[in-house]
Amino acid sequence: MPEKLIGACVFGQSGGPTSVINASAYGVIRTALDAPEITGVYGAAHGIIGVLNDTLYDLGMEDAAELKLLLNTPSSELGSCRYKITGENDLARIHEVFSKHNIRYFFYNGGNDSMDTCHKVNDYMERVGYECRVIGVPKTIDNDLCGTDHCPGFGSAAKYVATTIAEVYKDAYVYDTGTVTVIEIMGRHAGWLTGSSALAGLTGFPPDLIYFPEIPFDMDSFLSKVETVYKAKNNCLVTVSEGIRSADGNFVAEAKVSATDGFGHAQLGGTAARLASAINSRTGAKVRGIELSLLQRCAAHLASQTDIDEAFLAGKFAVECAISGETGKMIALVRETRDGAYHCGVTSQPLSVCANMEKKVPREWISADGVGVTSEFIDYVLPLIQGENTRIIENGLPRFAKLRKIPVE
Ligand code: F6P
């Protein structure tokens, strides 16, 4: 039994938000506030940047009811960053800030790049002999983290995508003249979210063609497939990943790149518009390119209750693991079947199996022709989109958390 570690904790959010990342925040914060070992619960402003700048909020000063609203509040409430720790200077500074506030627990909520940050912080603290327990909490709409069955944030985004595809399908069929609609979905290197558009088929209104980043993109083949469907149906609905690339590795979106983040990732976008224009030139059809962009990751109104519950559970379990002595771990969700029904368990995985790696959609879960999914894919995603969330509504609009964010002295 490891010795009790008494001290403060800091929690940070990193990378692109999801509609349930704040449910994990609430899981961490509530559990930490209730833990006798944890003497102060601090939030880092903009993730690790807030630690480096010593800009921390005292979350113990927040109203309990307001904190609970985090369960249904989208975006990263404490602010996020895409900052890559590059050298000893950053790590020494983090050590300095941790020592100043007697921070003995570090919880970091993010994707694979954020797990890299956790890994480096944990290694450094061990190296310099500063006792601090570091636990990563997974999140990402991309669902590409290794070591976990799925990621909090993905189920809600998948629910939004599948619902939106079915709704757009209904609209896209109204005119006698016919249209081609291309919908661009996030997920830079993995097509989990794009593939989830296939779940619209369960409503009877599926996309005709799905383009994954896992499969090299060929413009000629794309245009002839669209043309064939369009000629047959006088309509065609296509979903494409923002991350599709040609065999030479170039993103189709690259013409639109406007920025590169701290991890060297290009900001993608503009793929749907580009493809829509190519389709128009080839077929003369009325076309529309729609980029779901931020809408798919902040749509808290359509969040899956399963996803909210699992995001909360991941945050809560992170604190429990740390208190029981674990460090250098990421919380992982485990798919179980109980009495024939889906059940989500939790475990912890060494950060070394999660940091900097990406889990792609297995080729066998993509249909043989490369433009659809198999039943295994549907069976995997379906349990994750279940459950309608109950939210507090005021004036017909959602009531989101408004934290006071009182600085730690
Ligand atoms: O965090 C994942 C993600 O939402 C990706 O799907 C997307 O490519 C990326 O973030 C966009 O990042 P940003 O908001 O930093 O441009």
Residues whose N, C-alpha, C, O or C-beta is under 5 A from the ligand:
A	BS01	F6P	G15 G16 D142 M186 G187 R188 Q267
